[in-house]
Amino acid sequence: MSQYQVTARKWRPQDFSQVVGQEHVTIALSNAINSGKVPHAYLFSGPRGVGKTSTARILAKLLNCAESPNVCGKCTACQEITLGQSLDVREIDGASNRGIEQIREIRDNTIYTPLSLKYKVFIIDEVHMLTKEASNALLKVLEEPPRHVIFMLATTEANKVLPTIRSRCQHYLLKRIPLKTIIDRLSTILEAEGYTHENTALEEIAKAGDGSMRDSQTILDQVILYSEGNLTLKATREVLGLPEAIYFEKIIQGIAEQDIVQILEQFNTFLMEAGDGKSFGENLTAFLRQGLLLKKLPAKHPLLDMSEEKYEELRDLFDPFEEQDVLNLLNLSLELCDILRKETAERFWIESTLFKMFDYKNRISLSELRQDIFKVIGRNNTATTTNITQKTTITAQTSKQDVGNLGVFGAKLEERRQIKAERPEKTVVVKASLEELDNTKKEVEKPTPINAILEANMETDGEKIVAPREAPLPITPKPKSNQVISGDTVEDTIKNLFEIP
C-alpha cells in the first residue's frame, strides 16, 4: 500500500504563487526580499487554515534558496526546509513549549551561526500561548538579534500577544479566503487528481470551510472517500449533515402563496428526514438572511457567498416580499432560535412561529405603528380625539391623568409640558375645566394644531402646575368587545380606532 497524504499536506503551497487569497502579504514580502530590506522579526496573524505557517516556510526558503530571491525547490536548502529536516530552520509549537526554559534555550542558540544556510530561522507557532515570563524573556533577543537570525511568529489571536512583542515585529494580517477563491482551488485539485465533481458540491464544501483553505481541503477528503471520487451535492450534504435547501425554499414559497398546508408539510418532512427543531431554526434563519442580503446586494458581492445561478434563483423566490417583510420574517426566526435554546416543546414553538410567518401581511411592529400614528396626527393636524362611548372631546388642555390615558399621544404631550415647566425663565400653568372644555368644543369648528392649543393655554403664573378639574376624563375602550376595529390600511385602522376625521 502506497503512503497516503492528505490533500492539505500534498497541495501545501511551496512558493508565493501558490498562496491564494493573501496577495497583500505575498507581494509585500517579495518586494522586501527583492530590495534587500529584510527585517529581523515577522508576526503573521489570522484565522486558522489561511496560510500563516506556510507563508513563514516559503519566506524561509526565499531567504536561503541558492537562487534567492526565487524558490527553485531543487537545492538542498529548499528540500530540507520542505521536509522539515533543516537544522537551521526550527519550527516550535508555542502551545507545548510555552515556558521560560524553552525560550531561554532559543535565546542561547541564537549566538551560533547557521550550519549550512545563510540565515538561522525560528518559526514559533501559536506564539500567544507563551507565558508572560516566557514572552518577556523573548523581548531582548527579538529586538536586537544577531544578524544571521530571523524570527517568524504566527498566531490566531494577535490581541493576546504582548504589545511589546508586536511592536518589535512587522505584523502581517492574513484574511479569510473568499468563497470563490476556495472553489477555484478545490476545482484545480480535483482536476489534477482525476475526480469528477459538481460545482454546487464545491460551493457547499467551501461554505463549510468558513474561509479556511485547510478546513475545506479536509472536508474535500471526506467527501471523496464517501462518494468514491464522484463529488455530488447530495453526497456532500450527507457528509456535512446539511439539510436540503428545498425544504426552506418551499416554506418561503408557501408563505408567499399563503399556503399553510405546504408550510406545515415541509416542516414535518424536515423533522422526518433531515434534523431536529434546533437545526430547523438555525437553517431557516441562515436562509432568510440570504434573502435579506440579496434584496440589497449585487450578485457578485462577497457578503453573499453564492454563485450567480443561485443568486438568480433566490431573487425570484423572494421577489414577492418587500425588504421589510423579509426583515420581519428574519426577526421571527431569530426569536424562534432564542426560544428553542430554552424550551423543550420544539414542535409547538416552531409551528406557532410558522403561523406567524404565514400571517406576515397583518403583523405590524410597534415602531411601525408608532410612526403611522404620528403620521395620521400630523396629516389631520388635530389636537382632539373623540371618546367612542361618551363622544366627549378630549383636547390638549386635559389634566396629567387624562393625558396618561392617551398612550403614545399622551406621552408626547406630557413630554412637552415637562420641557416647558422645567425652563428657568418661566413656569407653565395649565388651566382647564369641564366648562372650558365644553366652550372649546363649541367654538372650535376646524381642527386646531396641537402646538397651537398648547401655546394658547399655557401661562406663566408661579412655580406650580395648576390643573383644576372637576373630574378626569378617562379614555374607555370601545363598547363592542366582539367587534374588530380594522381598515384597509394601518392609517385607516388608527382613524377608526380614535374616530379621527
C-alpha positions in Angstrom: 0.0 0.0 0.0 1.4 3.3 -1.0 1.8 6.0 1.6 -1.3 8.3 1.6 -1.0 12.0 2.1 -4.0 14.2 2.9 -4.8 16.9 0.4 -3.9 19.7 2.8 -0.3 18.4 3.0 0.1 17.2 -0.6 -1.1 20.5 -2.0 0.5 22.8 0.5 1.9 26.0 -1.2 5.6 25.8 -1.9 6.1 29.3 -3.2 4.2 32.6 -3.1 2.5 32.0 -6.4 0.5 29.1 -4.8 -0.6 31.1 -1.8 -4.2 32.2 -2.7 -6.2 35.0 -1.2 -3.3 36.7 0.5 -1.8 38.8 -2.2 -1.4 41.8 0.1 1.1 39.8 2.2 2.9 37.9 -0.6 3.6 41.0 -2.7 4.9 42.9 0.3 7.3 40.1 1.3 8.5 39.6 -2.3 9.3 43.3 -2.7 11.1 43.3 0.7 13.4 40.4 -0.4 14.0 41.8 -3.9 15.0 45.2 -2.4 17.2 43.6 0.3 15.1 45.2 3.1 14.6 42.1 5.2 13.5 42.8 8.9 14.6 40.5 11.7 11.2 39.7 13.0 7.8 39.0 11.5 4.4 38.4 13.0 1.7 36.5 10.9 -1.8 36.6 12.3 -5.2 35.5 11.0 -7.8 32.7 11.3 -6.9 29.1 11.1 -6.0 27.5 7.8 -5.3 30.6 5.8 -1.6 30.1 5.3 0.3 31.6 8.2 2.8 28.8 8.8 3.0 28.1 5.0 3.9 31.7 4.4 6.7 31.6 7.0 8.1 28.4 5.5 8.1 29.9 2.0 9.8 33.1 3.3 12.5 30.9 4.9 13.1 29.3 1.6 13.3 32.6 -0.2 15.9 33.8 2.2 18.1 30.7 2.0 17.5 29.4 -1.5 20.5 29.1 -3.8 18.6 31.1 -6.4 17.3 33.7 -4.0 15.1 35.8 -4.4 13.3 32.9 -6.1 12.4 29.5 -4.8 13.9 26.8 -7.0 12.6 23.8 -5.0 15.6 21.7 -6.0 18.5 23.0 -4.0 19.4 21.4 -0.7 18.1 24.3 1.3 14.6 24.2 -0.3 14.3 20.4 0.0 15.4 20.3 3.7 13.0 23.1 4.6 10.2 21.5 2.7 10.7 18.2 4.5 11.3 19.9 7.9 14.8 18.4 8.2 16.9 21.6 8.2 18.8 22.2 11.4 18.9 26.0 10.7 15.1 26.4 10.3 13.4 25.4 13.5 9.6 25.2 14.0 8.5 25.5 17.6 5.0 24.9 18.9 4.2 27.7 21.3 1.4 25.8 22.9 3.6 22.9 24.1 6.9 24.9 24.5 5.4 27.9 26.4 7.7 28.0 29.4 10.6 30.3 30.2 13.1 27.4 30.0 12.3 26.7 26.3 12.6 30.4 25.4 16.0 30.6 27.2 17.1 27.7 25.1 16.1 29.5 21.9 17.9 32.7 23.1 21.1 30.7 23.8 21.0 29.1 20.4 20.8 32.4 18.6 24.5 33.1 19.2 25.6 30.2 17.0 26.0 30.8 13.3 23.9 28.7 10.8 25.4 25.3 9.9 24.7 25.3 6.2 22.2 28.1 5.4 22.5 31.9 5.2 20.0 32.6 8.0 19.0 30.8 11.1 15.2 31.0 11.2 13.0 30.4 14.3 9.3 29.8 13.4 7.2 30.0 16.6 3.6 28.9 16.0 0.7 29.9 18.3 3.0 32.5 20.0 0.1 33.9 22.0 0.2 30.7 24.2 3.6 31.6 25.7 3.5 32.6 29.3 4.1 36.2 30.3 7.5 35.3 31.7 8.5 33.5 28.5 7.3 36.4 26.4 9.3 38.8 28.4 12.4 36.6 28.1 12.0 36.7 24.3 11.9 40.5 24.2 15.6 41.4 24.2 16.7 38.9 21.6 13.6 39.7 19.5 14.6 43.4 19.5 18.3 43.0 18.7 19.0 39.5 17.4 22.3 38.6 15.7 22.4 39.5 12.0 22.1 35.9 11.0 18.8 35.2 13.0 15.3 35.9 11.8 12.2 35.3 13.9 8.8 34.4 12.4 5.9 34.3 14.8 2.4 33.0 13.9 -0.8 33.3 15.9 -4.6 33.1 15.5 -5.1 35.7 18.3 -2.8 38.6 17.8 -4.6 40.6 20.6 -3.2 38.2 23.2 0.4 38.8 22.1 2.2 41.3 24.3 2.2 44.8 22.7 6.0 44.9 23.4 6.4 41.8 21.1 4.1 43.2 18.4 6.0 46.5 18.3 9.2 44.6 17.6 7.8 42.8 14.6 6.5 43.6 11.1 2.8 42.5 11.5 1.1 40.9 8.5 -2.6 40.1 8.9 -3.8 37.2 6.8 -7.5 37.3 5.9 -10.2 34.7 5.4 -10.1 33.3 1.9 -13.0 34.3 -0.3 -15.5 31.6 -1.2 -14.8 31.8 -5.0 -11.1 31.5 -4.4 -11.5 28.3 -2.4 -13.8 26.8 -5.0 -11.4 27.5 -7.8 -8.5 26.0 -5.8 -10.5 22.9 -5.0 -11.6 22.5 -8.6 -7.9 22.7 -9.7 -7.0 19.9 -7.2 -9.9 17.7 -8.3 -9.0 18.0 -12.0 -5.3 17.2 -11.3 -6.3 14.2 -9.2 -8.8 13.0 -11.8 -12.0 13.3 -9.8 -15.4 14.4 -11.1 -17.5 17.0 -9.2 -20.5 19.3 -9.3 -19.9 23.0 -8.7 -22.7 23.1 -6.2 -20.9 20.4 -4.2 -17.7 22.5 -4.1 -19.7 25.5 -3.0 -21.1 23.7 0.0 -17.6 22.4 0.9 -16.2 26.0 0.7 -19.0 27.4 2.8 -18.4 24.7 5.5 -14.7 25.7 5.4 -15.6 29.2 6.6 -12.8 30.9 4.8 -10.2 28.3 5.7 -8.4 26.5 2.9 -7.1 23.7 5.2 -10.6 23.1 6.6 -12.1 23.0 3.1 -9.4 20.5 1.9 -10.0 18.3 4.9 -13.8 18.2 4.1 -12.9 17.5 0.5 -11.0 14.4 1.5 -14.1 13.1 3.4 -16.4 13.7 0.5 -14.0 12.0 -1.9 -13.9 8.9 0.2 -17.6 8.8 0.7 -18.6 9.4 -2.9 -15.7 7.3 -4.3 -14.3 10.2 -6.4 -17.6 11.4 -7.8 -18.5 14.6 -5.8 -22.2 15.3 -5.9 -24.3 17.8 -4.0 -26.3 15.0 -2.4 -23.1 13.2 -1.2 -21.6 16.5 0.2 -24.8 17.3 2.1 -24.9 13.8 3.6 -21.3 14.0 4.7 -21.7 17.5 6.2 -25.1 16.7 7.7 -26.7 19.7 5.9 -30.4 19.7 5.1 -31.6 20.3 1.6 -32.4 23.9 0.8 -35.5 22.7 -0.9 -37.3 22.5 2.5 -36.9 26.2 3.2 -37.5 27.2 -0.5 -40.9 25.5 -0.3 -41.6 27.1 3.1 -40.9 30.6 1.7 -42.9 29.7 -1.4 -45.8 28.7 0.8 -45.6 31.9 2.8 -45.7 33.9 -0.5 -48.6 31.9 -1.8 -50.4 31.8 1.5 -50.4 28.0 1.6 -50.3 27.0 5.2 -50.6 23.3 4.4 -47.4 23.3 2.3 -45.6 25.2 5.1 -46.5 22.6 7.8 -45.9 19.6 5.5 -42.4 20.8 4.7 -41.6 21.3 8.3 -42.9 17.8 9.1 -40.8 16.4 6.3 -37.7 18.1 7.6 -38.2 16.6 11.0 -38.7 13.1 9.5 -35.7 13.3 7.1 -33.2 16.0 7.9 -32.8 17.0 11.5 -34.3 18.3 14.8 -36.1 21.5 15.7 -32.9 23.5 16.6 -31.3 22.6 13.3 -34.5 23.7 11.5 -34.5 27.1 13.3 -30.8 27.7 12.5 -31.0 26.8 8.9 -34.2 28.8 8.4 -32.5 31.9 9.9 -29.5 31.4 7.6 -31.8 31.1 4.6 -33.8 34.2 5.4 -30.5 36.1 6.0 -29.5 35.3 2.4 -32.9 36.5 1.2 -32.5 39.8 3.1 -28.9 40.4 1.7 -29.8 39.8 -1.9 -32.5 42.4 -1.6 -29.7 45.0 -1.3 -26.5 43.5 -2.7 -25.5 42.6 -6.3 -24.8 39.1 -7.4 -21.0 39.1 -7.1 -20.8 40.8 -3.7 -18.5 38.9 -1.3 -21.0 39.0 1.5 -23.4 36.8 -0.4 -21.1 33.9 -0.9 -23.1 32.3 -3.6 -23.0 31.6 -7.3 -24.8 33.8 -9.9 -27.2 30.9 -10.7 -28.1 30.6 -7.0 -28.5 34.3 -6.7 -31.0 34.5 -9.6 -32.9 31.5 -8.1 -33.2 33.1 -4.7 -34.0 36.5 -6.0 -37.0 35.1 -7.9 -38.1 33.2 -4.7 -38.0 36.4 -2.5 -39.3 38.7 -5.2 -42.9 38.7 -3.8 -41.7 40.1 -0.5 -40.7 43.7 0.4 -37.4 44.2 2.2 -39.3 45.0 5.5 -41.3 41.8 5.1 -38.1 39.7 4.9 -36.7 41.5 7.9 -39.9 40.8 9.9 -39.6 37.1 8.9 -36.0 37.0 9.9 -36.8 38.6 13.3 -39.4 35.9 13.9 -36.9 33.2 13.1 -34.3 34.8 15.4 -36.8 34.8 18.2 -37.6 31.2 17.5 -33.9 30.2 17.8 -33.7 32.0 21.1 -36.8 30.2 22.4 -35.5 26.8 21.2 -32.4 27.2 23.3 -34.5 27.4 26.5 -37.7 25.5 25.8 -38.3 21.8 25.2 -41.6 21.7 23.2 -39.8 22.4 19.9 -42.7 21.4 17.6 -45.2 23.7 19.3 -42.9 26.7 19.2 -41.9 26.1 15.6 -45.4 25.7 14.3 -46.5 28.7 16.2 -43.8 30.8 14.5 -44.7 29.4 11.1 -48.3 30.5 11.6 -47.0 34.0 12.5 -44.9 34.0 9.3 -47.9 32.9 7.3 -49.8 35.9 8.6 -46.9 38.3 7.9 -49.0 40.7 6.0 -51.2 41.5 9.0 -48.3 41.8 11.5 -47.3 45.3 12.4 -44.3 46.1 14.7 -44.7 48.7 17.5 -42.2 51.0 15.7 -44.3 50.9 12.5 -47.5 51.5 14.5 -46.0 54.5 16.4 -44.7 56.1 13.1 -48.1 55.6 11.5 -49.9 57.1 14.4 -47.8 60.3 14.3 -48.2 60.5 10.6 -52.0 60.4 11.0 -51.9 63.1 13.7 -49.7 65.3 11.7 -51.7 64.9 8.4 -55.0 65.6 10.1 -53.5 68.4 12.1 -55.8 67.9 15.0 -55.4 68.0 18.8 -58.7 66.3 19.6 -59.8 62.7 19.7 -63.4 61.5 20.3 -64.3 59.1 23.1 -66.0 56.2 21.4 -68.7 55.7 24.1 -69.2 59.2 25.6 -68.5 61.2 22.4 -66.5 63.6 24.7 -63.9 65.7 23.0 -60.5 65.5 24.7 -58.1 68.4 23.9 -54.6 69.2 24.7 -55.8 71.1 27.8 -56.6 67.8 29.7 -55.0 67.0 33.1 -51.9 64.9 33.6 -54.1 61.9 34.4 -56.1 62.2 31.2 -53.0 62.7 29.2 -51.6 59.5 30.5 -54.7 57.6 29.3 -53.9 58.7 25.7 -51.0 56.3 25.4 -48.4 57.4 22.8 -50.0 60.8 22.2 -50.3 61.4 25.9 -46.6 60.7 26.4 -45.7 63.2 23.8 -48.0 65.9 25.3 -46.7 65.2 28.8 -43.1 65.5 27.5 -43.9 68.9 26.0 -45.4 70.1 29.3 -42.4 68.9 31.3 -40.0 70.7 29.0 -41.9 74.0 29.3 -42.3 73.5 33.1 -38.5 73.0 33.6 -37.5 76.2 31.8 -35.9 78.6 34.4 -37.2 81.8 32.8 -40.9 80.9 33.1 -43.2 78.4 34.7 -46.1 76.8 32.9 -49.5 76.8 34.3 -52.2 74.7 32.6 -55.7 75.8 33.4 -58.6 73.6 32.3 -62.1 72.8 33.4 -65.1 70.9 32.1 -66.9 74.2 31.4 -63.9 75.4 29.3 -63.7 72.1 27.5 -67.4 72.4 26.6 -66.9 76.0 25.4 -63.8 75.0 23.4 -65.8 72.2 21.8 -68.5 74.6 20.7 -66.1 77.3 19.4 -63.7 75.0 17.5 -65.2 74.2 14.1 -62.0 73.3 12.4 -59.2 71.0 13.8 -56.5 73.0 15.6 -52.9 72.0 15.7 -51.6 70.5 19.0 -48.9 73.2 19.3 -51.4 76.0 18.9 -53.7 74.7 21.6 -50.7 74.1 24.0 -49.4 77.7 23.4 -52.9 79.2 23.8 -53.5 77.6 27.2 -50.1 77.9 28.8 -49.5 80.8 31.1 -46.7 81.9 33.5 -48.0 82.2 37.0 -45.9 80.9 39.9 -43.9 77.8 40.2 -46.7 75.1 40.3 -48.6 73.5 37.5 -52.2 74.1 38.3 -54.8 72.0 36.5 -58.2 72.4 38.3 -60.6 69.8 37.2 -63.9 68.6 38.5 -63.4 65.1 37.2 -60.9 63.3 35.0 -61.9 62.3 31.5 -60.5 58.8 31.0 -60.5 57.1 27.6 -62.6 54.0 27.8 -62.4 51.1 25.3 -64.8 50.6 22.5 -68.1 49.1 24.0 -68.4 46.3 21.3 -65.9 43.8 22.7 -66.6 41.4 19.8 -66.1 43.9 17.1 -62.7 44.0 15.4 -61.5 47.5 14.6 -59.9 47.4 11.2 -59.3 49.2 8.0 -57.8 48.8 4.5 -54.5 50.2 5.8 -52.8 50.9 9.1 -53.8 54.5 8.8 -57.5 53.7 8.3 -57.4 51.4 11.3 -56.0 54.1 13.6 -58.6 56.6 12.3 -61.4 54.1 13.0 -60.0 53.4 16.5 -59.9 57.0 17.5 -62.6 58.3 15.1 -60.3 60.8 13.6 -61.9 62.6 10.6 
